[in-house]
Amino acid sequence: MSASRIIPVFFTGNRKYLPHICVAVRQIMKHAAENDVYHFHLLTADDVGKKEKKRFLGNLPQTRHHVFFDMVEDKLPKEVCCSSSSWSRTVYYRLLIPFLPYEYDKVIFLDGDITVHEDLASLYEIDLGENLMGMVPDEVMEYFRKNDQKLGPNDYWEGTYAEYCKKEIGNPSCYYYSAVQLMNLKKIRESAMDLYREMLRETSRGYLLQDQDLLNKYLAGRILRLDNRFLANTLPSGMLRAAASWGVDVSVRTPCISHGKFFRMLPDCDSESYWNTLRETDYFFDIQGEFASELILYALHWNYRPTGIFPAALVRFCFAVLRASIGKLRARKRK
């Protein structure tokens, strides 16, 4: 029997994302090889307290794998900001990983909104050589750059994605997702700590895609291109066809990792794996309530959709009450 090895996997997020991270962790455990031991590090915000940690751990099976909660909010520079209110400062926690006191030479970083279909050992075993990182190309950005897609009206930068990449990021030949990163921590500590410090300083400027833009800008030429199966994006079929017509590779259909907001049940999402795993936890009713409130908002005709703070907040509040009531009834039933 081969010796046991440790595979470190990092996530970042606040309390809201814990249910989705829980799903990903359960799936990784399910597919793990018998001799591998996973160390899961959750870089979390201050809103994750003892109660949230206990609930998270209670929703995981008792296995040989280990989960660690690491509070890192105070390690971010005070100047760190996000260019959009829809983003949280937690997106920058992944830039702190090289500065944290871990002894790993190589780690996997994953976004919380992913679904894992296979053993992650195949990703961890990839030899990065002298590269600092292994990442998957972003086919959406590639498509938008090729067809001169304009940025949305609410984005802080006017113009097209191609113009934005050229002016703000340096027009990299390949633009990568930050949702899956195979990090060569040994090489980063040896030769790229100054680059990571500069990225953290640059967060105060604000970027369209936050940390993802920074990684593409500062690590250009030192990123190993990973196979698309390690991050198959969940896109509507219409966009897939359009992207393919521009020569973008969207051929992956048997992924190791799928990326997308499965908990929102977007069209064309293969969300069965996510929901089946979620049903094994007591987060299920919480996310169903969240999904229901979003479904109502999206189902309303755009002319009548509640765009003001009060109407939208009222809908969310009603479902929060419903979600809490169902949770209490379920807890009583278990007793």
Disulfide bonds with the S-S distance in Angstrom:
none
